[in-house]
Amino acid sequence: MQILNRTESVLQLQNGLEFQGFSFGYEAPSDGETVFSTAMVGYPESLTDPSYSGQILCVTYPLIGNYGVPENKTINGISENFESENIYVRGLIISDYSFEYSHWSAVKSLDQWLKENKIPGIYGIDTRELTKVLREGGSLLGKIIPAGCKSDWNIEDPNTVNQVGVVSCKEVIRYGSGDKKIVLVDCGVKHNILRCFVKRGIEIIRVPWDYNFNDGSIGNYDGLFISNGPGNPEFCDVTVQHIRETMNLDKPIFGICMGNQLLCRAGGAKTFKLKYGHRSHNQPVMMVGSNRCFITSQNHGYAVDNNTLGKDWEPYFINMNDGTNEGIRHKSKPFFSAQFHPEASSGPVDTEFLFDEFIKLL
């Protein structure tokens, strides 16, 4: 039904709650795990972040769309303005949509961009109330249904699917050049991670999540990087086995987000699902053994159980909000990881020095 040239739409949650709003973007039903982000800016980055694969994203900042969407430029195969080659969210939930956009770099509206990529959006939602619901009940399965679209309640929980396998590259890709060469295991890598290494003069060999990079097919390498990615780390046992093989070679290893969880599992620790995950630009973390606290950007639904770390490992960072693990390091070998995003994009870059620490180890 049209009201003031607006199509009504509804967000249905698995707990029975419904939120009425209006449709923008692509008008079709879509479902997934409903999560929220507290970011004030950066929706082009967030929507193209592979870590949101299988999820409907609620942005808590009230006004979205006012600066439009930039051109998708690539330099040497790396996107200049986005975090991957695709939009990975299954839907977007916002409070107020700005129909007029203005920014020097914008080439289209958010509505047009979502239509082109067949991603539905819904606005006019009380996102503060929805966020309170998610904080109480945890992440919930949900469905966006525009008026006139038929849809039953039949949702596949994205956490029961190997989302890393969905978003990972399908073949070996190389970037940059330099004296040092790293293997980058692509679990859903954000392009700003690629940018951070390339601008530091590092050659990158990007391999699929399940690629055996120790079989000699890609030659020698100086270090291993394990990227961020979506979903449950328990699906990546083959990756964990390859990480263990590299650990036996004593090569430097650095992991971010999913990479933190996989390095922990390779070291014998366990992971668990968080109630609603950490998805914001302002999560405070403290470096263990110091008084240094950093403001970080995060996007993950699982965490490492500190109590299961072996005697050779120790926590590197701790979340100051809930005390959960934010990184680990080996006590004697050059292995470390961060649960947050040192490369951010968008968000604070206070911890980008971790890339320099890894390169020193190379």
C-alpha positions as YAML, in Angstrom:
chain: A
units: angstrom
residues:
- id: 1
  name: MET
  ca: [0.00, 0.00, 0.00]
- id: 2
  name: GLN
  ca: [1.29, 3.44, -0.97]
- id: 3
  name: ILE
  ca: [1.21, 6.23, 1.62]
- id: 4
  name: LEU
  ca: [2.58, 9.58, 0.41]
- id: 5
  name: ASN
  ca: [4.36, 7.64, -2.34]
- id: 6
  name: ARG
  ca: [6.01, 5.46, 0.28]
- id: 7
  name: THR
  ca: [5.74, 1.67, 0.42]
- id: 8
  name: GLU
  ca: [5.09, 0.31, 3.87]
- id: 9
  name: SER
  ca: [7.44, -2.39, 5.13]
- id: 10
  name: VAL
  ca: [7.76, -4.48, 8.27]
- id: 11
  name: LEU
  ca: [10.63, -5.99, 10.22]
- id: 12
  name: GLN
  ca: [9.60, -9.27, 11.87]
- id: 13
  name: LEU
  ca: [11.75, -10.77, 14.64]
- id: 14
  name: GLN
  ca: [11.83, -14.39, 15.77]
- id: 15
  name: ASN
  ca: [10.55, -13.38, 19.23]
- id: 16
  name: GLY
  ca: [7.28, -12.24, 17.63]
- id: 17
  name: LEU
  ca: [7.92, -8.49, 17.69]
- id: 18
  name: GLU
  ca: [7.21, -6.43, 14.59]
- id: 19
  name: PHE
  ca: [8.50, -2.97, 13.68]
- id: 20
  name: GLN
  ca: [6.57, -0.99, 11.07]
- id: 21
  name: GLY
  ca: [8.43, 1.29, 8.66]
- id: 22
  name: PHE
  ca: [8.85, 2.20, 5.01]
- id: 23
  name: SER
  ca: [10.79, 0.55, 2.23]
- id: 24
  name: PHE
  ca: [13.81, 1.93, 0.40]
- id: 25
  name: GLY
  ca: [16.40, 0.21, -1.73]
- id: 26
  name: TYR
  ca: [15.37, -3.08, -3.34]
- id: 27
  name: GLU
  ca: [11.78, -4.09, -2.61]
- id: 28
  name: ALA
  ca: [11.87, -7.80, -1.84]
- id: 29
  name: PRO
  ca: [11.78, -9.94, 1.31]
- id: 30
  name: SER
  ca: [15.11, -10.67, 2.97]
- id: 31
  name: ASP
  ca: [16.11, -12.44, 6.16]
- id: 32
  name: GLY
  ca: [19.13, -12.97, 8.40]
- id: 33
  name: GLU
  ca: [20.52, -12.43, 11.87]
- id: 34
  name: THR
  ca: [19.55, -8.96, 13.08]
- id: 35
  name: VAL
  ca: [22.48, -7.05, 14.58]
- id: 36
  name: PHE
  ca: [23.20, -3.41, 15.40]
- id: 37
  name: SER
  ca: [26.15, -1.07, 14.92]
- id: 38
  name: THR
  ca: [26.76, 2.18, 16.81]
- id: 39
  name: ALA
  ca: [28.77, 3.79, 13.99]
- id: 40
  name: MET
  ca: [28.02, 7.46, 13.27]
- id: 41
  name: VAL
  ca: [29.61, 7.33, 9.81]
- id: 42
  name: GLY
  ca: [30.90, 4.80, 7.35]
- id: 43
  name: TYR
  ca: [27.86, 3.02, 5.93]
- id: 44
  name: PRO
  ca: [29.64, 2.37, 2.56]
- id: 45
  name: GLU
  ca: [32.38, 0.57, 4.51]
- id: 46
  name: SER
  ca: [30.00, -1.28, 6.82]
- id: 47
  name: LEU
  ca: [27.73, -2.54, 4.04]
- id: 48
  name: THR
  ca: [30.71, -3.94, 2.12]
- id: 49
  name: ASP
  ca: [32.34, -5.51, 5.20]
- id: 50
  name: PRO
  ca: [32.29, -9.32, 4.64]
- id: 51
  name: SER
  ca: [31.97, -9.82, 8.41]
- id: 52
  name: TYR
  ca: [28.29, -8.83, 8.05]
- id: 53
  name: SER
  ca: [27.57, -11.73, 5.70]
- id: 54
  name: GLY
  ca: [24.19, -13.28, 6.49]
- id: 55
  name: GLN
  ca: [23.09, -10.39, 8.68]
- id: 56
  name: ILE
  ca: [20.52, -7.60, 8.65]
- id: 57
  name: LEU
  ca: [22.27, -4.50, 9.93]
- id: 58
  name: CYS
  ca: [20.57, -1.92, 12.14]
- id: 59
  name: VAL
  ca: [22.52, 1.36, 12.23]
- id: 60
  name: THR
  ca: [21.75, 3.17, 15.49]
- id: 61
  name: TYR
  ca: [22.84, 6.62, 14.29]
- id: 62
  name: PRO
  ca: [19.54, 8.32, 13.32]
- id: 63
  name: LEU
  ca: [20.29, 9.95, 9.95]
- id: 64
  name: ILE
  ca: [21.69, 7.79, 7.14]
- id: 65
  name: GLY
  ca: [22.21, 8.53, 3.43]
- id: 66
  name: ASN
  ca: [23.07, 12.22, 3.68]
- id: 67
  name: TYR
  ca: [26.47, 11.89, 1.97]
- id: 68
  name: GLY
  ca: [25.47, 9.37, -0.68]
- id: 69
  name: VAL
  ca: [27.80, 6.68, -2.04]
- id: 70
  name: PRO
  ca: [31.23, 7.23, -3.66]
- id: 71
  name: GLU
  ca: [32.49, 5.73, -6.91]
- id: 72
  name: ASN
  ca: [33.82, 2.19, -6.74]
- id: 73
  name: LYS
  ca: [37.40, 2.91, -7.80]
- id: 74
  name: THR
  ca: [40.11, 0.25, -7.61]
- id: 75
  name: ILE
  ca: [43.88, 0.67, -7.54]
- id: 76
  name: ASN
  ca: [45.88, -2.46, -8.34]
- id: 77
  name: GLY
  ca: [42.85, -4.60, -7.56]
- id: 78
  name: ILE
  ca: [42.12, -2.96, -4.19]
- id: 79
  name: SER
  ca: [38.96, -0.90, -3.71]
- id: 80
  name: GLU
  ca: [39.63, 2.73, -2.82]
- id: 81
  name: ASN
  ca: [36.32, 3.47, -1.06]
- id: 82
  name: PHE
  ca: [34.79, 0.13, -0.08]
- id: 83
  name: GLU
  ca: [35.90, -2.85, 2.01]
- id: 84
  name: SER
  ca: [35.20, -5.60, -0.52]
- id: 85
  name: GLU
  ca: [33.88, -6.23, -4.01]
- id: 86
  name: ASN
  ca: [30.26, -6.72, -2.84]
- id: 87
  name: ILE
  ca: [27.59, -5.63, -0.38]
- id: 88
  name: TYR
  ca: [27.33, -8.44, 2.16]
- id: 89
  name: VAL
  ca: [24.51, -7.37, 4.49]
- id: 90
  name: ARG
  ca: [21.13, -8.92, 3.71]
- id: 91
  name: GLY
  ca: [19.23, -5.81, 4.70]
- id: 92
  name: LEU
  ca: [19.61, -2.36, 6.23]
- id: 93
  name: ILE
  ca: [17.53, -0.90, 9.08]
- id: 94
  name: ILE
  ca: [17.67, 2.84, 9.82]
- id: 95
  name: SER
  ca: [15.67, 5.48, 11.63]
- id: 96
  name: ASP
  ca: [15.60, 8.32, 9.10]
- id: 97
  name: TYR
  ca: [16.66, 8.17, 5.46]
- id: 98
  name: SER
  ca: [18.04, 11.30, 3.79]
- id: 99
  name: PHE
  ca: [16.54, 11.48, 0.30]
- id: 100
  name: GLU
  ca: [18.86, 14.35, -0.61]
- id: 101
  name: TYR
  ca: [22.57, 13.61, -0.47]
- id: 102
  name: SER
  ca: [25.52, 16.00, -0.75]
- id: 103
  name: HIS
  ca: [29.20, 15.15, -0.81]
- id: 104
  name: TRP
  ca: [32.01, 15.94, -3.23]
- id: 105
  name: SER
  ca: [32.80, 12.24, -3.75]
- id: 106
  name: ALA
  ca: [29.20, 10.96, -4.11]
- id: 107
  name: VAL
  ca: [28.06, 9.54, -7.44]
- id: 108
  name: LYS
  ca: [24.73, 8.02, -6.38]
- id: 109
  name: SER
  ca: [22.28, 7.77, -3.52]
- id: 110
  name: LEU
  ca: [22.23, 5.00, -0.93]
- id: 111
  name: ASP
  ca: [18.77, 4.03, -2.23]
- id: 112
  name: GLN
  ca: [20.10, 3.64, -5.79]
- id: 113
  name: TRP
  ca: [23.14, 1.65, -4.61]
- id: 114
  name: LEU
  ca: [20.95, -0.78, -2.64]
- id: 115
  name: LYS
  ca: [18.61, -1.20, -5.62]
- id: 116
  name: GLU
  ca: [21.54, -2.02, -7.91]
- id: 117
  name: ASN
  ca: [22.74, -4.70, -5.49]
- id: 118
  name: LYS
  ca: [19.24, -6.04, -4.67]
- id: 119
  name: ILE
  ca: [19.51, -5.22, -0.96]
- id: 120
  name: PRO
  ca: [16.29, -4.16, 0.82]
- id: 121
  name: GLY
  ca: [16.21, -1.37, 3.37]
- id: 122
  name: ILE
  ca: [13.63, -0.16, 5.85]
- id: 123
  name: TYR
  ca: [13.44, 3.29, 7.46]
- id: 124
  name: GLY
  ca: [11.09, 4.92, 9.93]
- id: 125
  name: ILE
  ca: [12.01, 2.26, 12.50]
- id: 126
  name: ASP
  ca: [12.59, 3.18, 16.15]
- id: 127
  name: THR
  ca: [16.17, 1.92, 16.07]
- id: 128
  name: ARG
  ca: [16.76, 2.86, 19.71]
- id: 129
  name: GLU
  ca: [13.94, 0.56, 20.78]
- id: 130
  name: LEU
  ca: [15.15, -2.19, 18.42]
- id: 131
  name: THR
  ca: [18.66, -1.89, 19.87]
- id: 132
  name: LYS
  ca: [17.26, -2.24, 23.40]
- id: 133
  name: VAL
  ca: [15.41, -5.39, 22.29]
- id: 134
  name: LEU
  ca: [18.60, -6.86, 20.81]
- id: 135
  name: ARG
  ca: [20.62, -5.97, 23.92]
- id: 136
  name: GLU
  ca: [18.07, -7.76, 26.11]
- id: 137
  name: GLY
  ca: [17.39, -10.80, 23.95]
- id: 138
  name: GLY
  ca: [20.64, -10.98, 22.03]
- id: 139
  name: SER
  ca: [20.96, -11.18, 18.25]
- id: 140
  name: LEU
  ca: [17.68, -12.35, 16.75]
- id: 141
  name: LEU
  ca: [16.74, -13.80, 13.39]
- id: 142
  name: GLY
  ca: [14.63, -11.33, 11.46]
- id: 143
  name: LYS
  ca: [12.97, -10.64, 8.14]
- id: 144
  name: ILE
  ca: [12.23, -7.47, 6.17]
- id: 145
  name: ILE
  ca: [8.96, -7.75, 4.23]
- id: 146
  name: PRO
  ca: [7.82, -4.83, 2.02]
- id: 147
  name: ALA
  ca: [4.06, -4.44, 1.48]
- id: 148
  name: GLY
  ca: [2.75, -6.60, -1.34]
- id: 149
  name: CYS
  ca: [5.54, -9.17, -0.98]
- id: 150
  name: LYS
  ca: [4.54, -12.60, 0.26]
- id: 151
  name: SER
  ca: [6.90, -14.35, 2.66]
- id: 152
  name: ASP
  ca: [6.58, -17.08, 5.25]
- id: 153
  name: TRP
  ca: [8.66, -17.45, 8.40]
- id: 154
  name: ASN
  ca: [11.36, -19.74, 7.07]
- id: 155
  name: ILE
  ca: [14.80, -18.39, 7.96]
- id: 156
  name: GLU
  ca: [18.10, -20.22, 7.77]
- id: 157
  name: ASP
  ca: [20.27, -19.23, 10.72]
- id: 158
  name: PRO
  ca: [23.46, -17.83, 9.10]
- id: 159
  name: ASN
  ca: [25.46, -19.17, 12.05]
- id: 160
  name: THR
  ca: [24.72, -22.72, 10.87]
- id: 161
  name: VAL
  ca: [26.41, -21.99, 7.51]
- id: 162
  name: ASN
  ca: [30.14, -21.64, 6.81]
- id: 163
  name: GLN
  ca: [30.02, -17.92, 6.08]
- id: 164
  name: VAL
  ca: [33.81, -17.78, 5.68]
- id: 165
  name: GLY
  ca: [33.51, -20.13, 2.72]
- id: 166
  name: VAL
  ca: [30.87, -17.81, 1.23]
- id: 167
  name: VAL
  ca: [32.95, -14.62, 1.35]
- id: 168
  name: SER
  ca: [36.51, -15.90, 0.83]
- id: 169
  name: CYS
  ca: [38.28, -15.47, -2.52]
- id: 170
  name: LYS
  ca: [38.24, -18.50, -4.82]
- id: 171
  name: GLU
  ca: [41.78, -18.29, -6.18]
- id: 172
  name: VAL
  ca: [45.22, -16.98, -5.24]
- id: 173
  name: ILE
  ca: [45.59, -13.20, -5.75]
- id: 174
  name: ARG
  ca: [48.79, -11.17, -5.38]
- id: 175
  name: TYR
  ca: [49.20, -7.53, -4.39]
- id: 176
  name: GLY
  ca: [52.10, -5.14, -3.96]
- id: 177
  name: SER
  ca: [55.82, -5.76, -3.99]
- id: 178
  name: GLY
  ca: [58.65, -5.61, -1.52]
- id: 179
  name: ASP
  ca: [61.42, -7.45, 0.25]
- id: 180
  name: LYS
  ca: [59.00, -9.22, 2.58]
- id: 181
  name: LYS
  ca: [56.25, -11.58, 1.48]
- id: 182
  name: ILE
  ca: [53.25, -12.65, 3.54]
- id: 183
  name: VAL
  ca: [50.49, -15.18, 3.03]
- id: 184
  name: LEU
  ca: [47.10, -13.63, 3.77]
- id: 185
  name: VAL
  ca: [44.42, -16.21, 4.55]
- id: 186
  name: ASP
  ca: [41.21, -14.64, 3.27]
- id: 187
  name: CYS
  ca: [38.39, -15.39, 5.70]
- id: 188
  name: GLY
  ca: [36.56, -12.26, 4.48]
- id: 189
  name: VAL
  ca: [39.35, -9.70, 4.38]
- id: 190
  name: LYS
  ca: [38.57, -5.99, 4.49]
- id: 191
  name: HIS
  ca: [40.38, -4.07, 1.77]
- id: 192
  name: ASN
  ca: [41.88, -1.59, 4.21]
- id: 193
  name: ILE
  ca: [43.97, -4.48, 5.56]
- id: 194
  name: LEU
  ca: [45.35, -4.90, 2.04]
- id: 195
  name: ARG
  ca: [45.99, -1.14, 1.86]
- id: 196
  name: CYS
  ca: [47.80, -1.15, 5.21]
- id: 197
  name: PHE
  ca: [50.24, -3.84, 4.05]
- id: 198
  name: VAL
  ca: [50.78, -2.50, 0.52]
- id: 199
  name: LYS
  ca: [51.59, 1.03, 1.72]
- id: 200
  name: ARG
  ca: [54.21, -0.52, 4.03]
- id: 201
  name: GLY
  ca: [55.97, -2.18, 1.10]
- id: 202
  name: ILE
  ca: [54.79, -5.74, 1.75]
- id: 203
  name: GLU
  ca: [54.04, -8.30, -0.98]
- id: 204
  name: ILE
  ca: [50.72, -10.06, -0.29]
- id: 205
  name: ILE
  ca: [49.70, -13.53, -1.43]
- id: 206
  name: ARG
  ca: [45.95, -13.70, -0.75]
- id: 207
  name: VAL
  ca: [44.71, -17.29, -0.57]
- id: 208
  name: PRO
  ca: [41.27, -18.88, -0.04]
- id: 209
  name: TRP
  ca: [40.30, -19.82, 3.50]
- id: 210
  name: ASP
  ca: [40.98, -23.55, 3.00]
- id: 211
  name: TYR
  ca: [44.08, -23.23, 0.79]
- id: 212
  name: ASN
  ca: [47.12, -25.32, 1.75]
- id: 213
  name: PHE
  ca: [49.77, -22.60, 1.59]
- id: 214
  name: ASN
  ca: [52.45, -24.88, 3.04]
- id: 215
  name: ASP
  ca: [52.47, -27.38, 0.17]
- id: 216
  name: GLY
  ca: [55.10, -25.43, -1.78]
- id: 217
  name: SER
  ca: [52.74, -24.21, -4.51]
- id: 218
  name: ILE
  ca: [53.22, -20.51, -3.67]
- id: 219
  name: GLY
  ca: [56.88, -20.72, -2.72]
- id: 220
  name: ASN
  ca: [58.53, -19.36, 0.39]
- id: 221
  name: TYR
  ca: [56.96, -16.65, 2.54]
- id: 222
  name: ASP
  ca: [58.09, -14.61, 5.55]
- id: 223
  name: GLY
  ca: [54.94, -14.48, 7.65]
- id: 224
  name: LEU
  ca: [51.29, -15.46, 7.93]
- id: 225
  name: PHE
  ca: [48.34, -13.11, 8.31]
- id: 226
  name: ILE
  ca: [44.82, -14.42, 9.11]
- id: 227
  name: SER
  ca: [42.04, -11.99, 8.20]
- id: 228
  name: ASN
  ca: [38.73, -11.01, 9.68]
- id: 229
  name: GLY
  ca: [35.58, -12.81, 8.59]
- id: 230
  name: PRO
  ca: [31.97, -13.67, 9.45]
- id: 231
  name: GLY
  ca: [30.26, -16.43, 11.36]
- id: 232
  name: ASN
  ca: [31.28, -19.35, 13.50]
- id: 233
  name: PRO
  ca: [35.03, -20.17, 13.64]
- id: 234
  name: GLU
  ca: [34.22, -23.85, 14.25]
- id: 235
  name: PHE
  ca: [33.64, -24.24, 10.49]
- id: 236
  name: CYS
  ca: [37.29, -23.45, 9.78]
- id: 237
  name: ASP
  ca: [39.09, -26.49, 11.18]
- id: 238
  name: VAL
  ca: [41.02, -26.96, 7.91]
- id: 239
  name: THR
  ca: [42.34, -23.39, 8.28]
- id: 240
  name: VAL
  ca: [43.30, -24.11, 11.89]
- id: 241
  name: GLN
  ca: [45.33, -27.12, 10.76]
- id: 242
  name: HIS
  ca: [47.24, -25.02, 8.22]
- id: 243
  name: ILE
  ca: [47.94, -22.40, 10.91]
- id: 244
  name: ARG
  ca: [49.38, -25.10, 13.17]
- id: 245
  name: GLU
  ca: [51.72, -26.18, 10.39]
- id: 246
  name: THR
  ca: [53.02, -22.61, 10.14]
- id: 247
  name: MET
  ca: [53.38, -22.42, 13.92]
- id: 248
  name: ASN
  ca: [55.75, -25.39, 13.70]
- id: 249
  name: LEU
  ca: [57.91, -23.34, 11.31]
- id: 250
  name: ASP
  ca: [58.13, -20.47, 13.84]
- id: 251
  name: LYS
  ca: [57.21, -17.92, 11.18]
- id: 252
  name: PRO
  ca: [55.57, -14.70, 12.50]
- id: 253
  name: ILE
  ca: [51.77, -14.90, 12.63]
- id: 254
  name: PHE
  ca: [49.27, -12.03, 12.98]
- id: 255
  name: GLY
  ca: [45.50, -12.42, 13.09]
- id: 256
  name: ILE
  ca: [42.61, -9.93, 13.17]
- id: 257
  name: CYS
  ca: [39.03, -10.64, 14.31]
- id: 258
  name: MET
  ca: [38.25, -14.11, 12.91]
- id: 259
  name: GLY
  ca: [42.03, -14.45, 12.65]
- id: 260
  name: ASN
  ca: [42.26, -14.00, 16.42]
- id: 261
  name: GLN
  ca: [39.75, -16.78, 16.99]
- id: 262
  name: LEU
  ca: [41.42, -19.16, 14.54]
- id: 263
  name: LEU
  ca: [44.88, -18.55, 16.00]
- id: 264
  name: CYS
  ca: [43.44, -19.24, 19.45]
- id: 265
  name: ARG
  ca: [41.86, -22.47, 18.26]
- id: 266
  name: ALA
  ca: [45.15, -23.45, 16.62]
- id: 267
  name: GLY
  ca: [46.75, -22.92, 20.02]
- id: 268
  name: GLY
  ca: [44.19, -25.17, 21.69]
- id: 269
  name: ALA
  ca: [41.75, -22.59, 23.08]
- id: 270
  name: LYS
  ca: [37.96, -22.51, 22.65]
- id: 271
  name: THR
  ca: [35.54, -19.92, 21.30]
- id: 272
  name: PHE
  ca: [31.94, -19.06, 22.18]
- id: 273
  name: LYS
  ca: [29.09, -16.97, 20.76]
- id: 274
  name: LEU
  ca: [28.55, -13.56, 22.34]
- id: 275
  name: LYS
  ca: [25.05, -12.48, 23.31]
- id: 276
  name: TYR
  ca: [24.83, -9.74, 20.71]
- id: 277
  name: GLY
  ca: [28.42, -9.30, 19.56]
- id: 278
  name: HIS
  ca: [30.66, -6.26, 19.45]
- id: 279
  name: ARG
  ca: [29.76, -4.01, 16.53]
- id: 280
  name: SER
  ca: [30.75, -0.40, 17.03]
- id: 281
  name: HIS
  ca: [33.47, 2.19, 16.52]
- id: 282
  name: ASN
  ca: [34.03, 2.94, 20.19]
- id: 283
  name: GLN
  ca: [34.89, -0.26, 22.04]
- id: 284
  name: PRO
  ca: [37.60, 0.40, 24.68]
- id: 285
  name: VAL
  ca: [40.32, -2.25, 25.02]
- id: 286
  name: MET
  ca: [43.28, -2.33, 27.38]
- id: 287
  name: MET
  ca: [46.68, -3.78, 26.60]
- id: 288
  name: VAL
  ca: [47.34, -6.41, 29.27]
- id: 289
  name: GLY
  ca: [50.26, -5.56, 31.56]
- id: 290
  name: SER
  ca: [49.97, -1.83, 30.95]
- id: 291
  name: ASN
  ca: [47.66, 1.12, 31.54]
- id: 292
  name: ARG
  ca: [47.28, 1.75, 27.81]
- id: 293
  name: CYS
  ca: [43.65, 1.85, 26.66]
- id: 294
  name: PHE
  ca: [42.62, 2.17, 23.02]
- id: 295
  name: ILE
  ca: [39.34, 3.05, 21.33]
- id: 296
  name: THR
  ca: [38.68, 0.44, 18.65]
- id: 297
  name: SER
  ca: [36.37, -0.51, 15.81]
- id: 298
  name: GLN
  ca: [34.83, -3.98, 16.08]
- id: 299
  name: ASN
  ca: [32.50, -6.33, 14.25]
- id: 300
  name: HIS
  ca: [32.24, -9.90, 15.49]
- id: 301
  name: GLY
  ca: [29.74, -12.26, 17.08]
- id: 302
  name: TYR
  ca: [32.12, -14.81, 18.66]
- id: 303
  name: ALA
  ca: [34.89, -14.48, 21.24]
- id: 304
  name: VAL
  ca: [37.80, -16.46, 22.70]
- id: 305
  name: ASP
  ca: [37.48, -18.10, 26.11]
- id: 306
  name: ASN
  ca: [40.48, -16.78, 28.08]
- id: 307
  name: ASN
  ca: [40.16, -19.64, 30.56]
- id: 308
  name: THR
  ca: [41.05, -22.16, 27.85]
- id: 309
  name: LEU
  ca: [44.34, -20.54, 26.76]
- id: 310
  name: GLY
  ca: [47.31, -22.87, 27.17]
- id: 311
  name: LYS
  ca: [50.29, -22.12, 29.41]
- id: 312
  name: ASP
  ca: [52.33, -20.83, 26.47]
- id: 313
  name: TRP
  ca: [49.76, -18.15, 25.62]
- id: 314
  name: GLU
  ca: [48.46, -15.03, 27.34]
- id: 315
  name: PRO
  ca: [45.79, -12.39, 26.67]
- id: 316
  name: TYR
  ca: [47.13, -9.39, 24.76]
- id: 317
  name: PHE
  ca: [44.09, -7.10, 25.02]
- id: 318
  name: ILE
  ca: [40.93, -7.12, 27.16]
- id: 319
  name: ASN
  ca: [37.58, -5.45, 26.44]
- id: 320
  name: MET
  ca: [36.91, -2.86, 29.15]
- id: 321
  name: ASN
  ca: [33.13, -3.11, 28.77]
- id: 322
  name: ASP
  ca: [32.59, -6.82, 29.38]
- id: 323
  name: GLY
  ca: [36.06, -8.24, 30.14]
- id: 324
  name: THR
  ca: [36.13, -10.51, 27.08]
- id: 325
  name: ASN
  ca: [39.26, -11.40, 25.13]
- id: 326
  name: GLU
  ca: [40.46, -8.86, 22.53]
- id: 327
  name: GLY
  ca: [43.67, -10.57, 21.45]
- id: 328
  name: ILE
  ca: [46.35, -13.09, 22.42]
- id: 329
  name: ARG
  ca: [50.11, -13.46, 22.14]
- id: 330
  name: HIS
  ca: [52.52, -16.34, 22.52]
- id: 331
  name: LYS
  ca: [54.95, -15.99, 25.42]
- id: 332
  name: SER
  ca: [58.04, -16.96, 23.43]
- id: 333
  name: LYS
  ca: [57.20, -17.16, 19.72]
- id: 334
  name: PRO
  ca: [56.24, -14.39, 17.22]
- id: 335
  name: PHE
  ca: [52.50, -15.11, 17.23]
- id: 336
  name: PHE
  ca: [49.87, -12.51, 18.20]
- id: 337
  name: SER
  ca: [46.39, -11.37, 17.27]
- id: 338
  name: ALA
  ca: [43.71, -8.74, 17.88]
- id: 339
  name: GLN
  ca: [39.95, -9.28, 18.05]
- id: 340
  name: PHE
  ca: [39.28, -5.64, 17.05]
- id: 341
  name: HIS
  ca: [40.18, -3.94, 13.75]
- id: 342
  name: PRO
  ca: [43.54, -2.09, 13.85]
- id: 343
  name: GLU
  ca: [42.90, -1.01, 10.27]
- id: 344
  name: ALA
  ca: [39.38, 0.24, 11.20]
- id: 345
  name: SER
  ca: [37.84, 1.92, 8.10]
- id: 346
  name: SER
  ca: [35.65, 3.35, 9.13]
- id: 347
  name: GLY
  ca: [36.54, 4.12, 12.72]
- id: 348
  name: PRO
  ca: [39.55, 4.97, 14.90]
- id: 349
  name: VAL
  ca: [43.04, 3.95, 13.74]
- id: 350
  name: ASP
  ca: [44.73, 4.19, 17.16]
- id: 351
  name: THR
  ca: [45.99, 0.60, 16.92]
- id: 352
  name: GLU
  ca: [47.33, 0.55, 13.35]
- id: 353
  name: PHE
  ca: [50.79, 0.27, 14.92]
- id: 354
  name: LEU
  ca: [50.11, -3.48, 15.23]
- id: 355
  name: PHE
  ca: [50.86, -3.80, 11.50]
- id: 356
  name: ASP
  ca: [54.26, -2.24, 12.15]
- id: 357
  name: GLU
  ca: [54.87, -4.65, 15.04]
- id: 358
  name: PHE
  ca: [54.12, -7.60, 12.74]
- id: 359
  name: ILE
  ca: [56.41, -6.27, 10.01]
- id: 360
  name: LYS
  ca: [59.24, -5.86, 12.54]
- id: 361
  name: LEU
  ca: [58.88, -9.56, 13.33]
- id: 362
  name: LEU
  ca: [59.27, -10.41, 9.65]
...
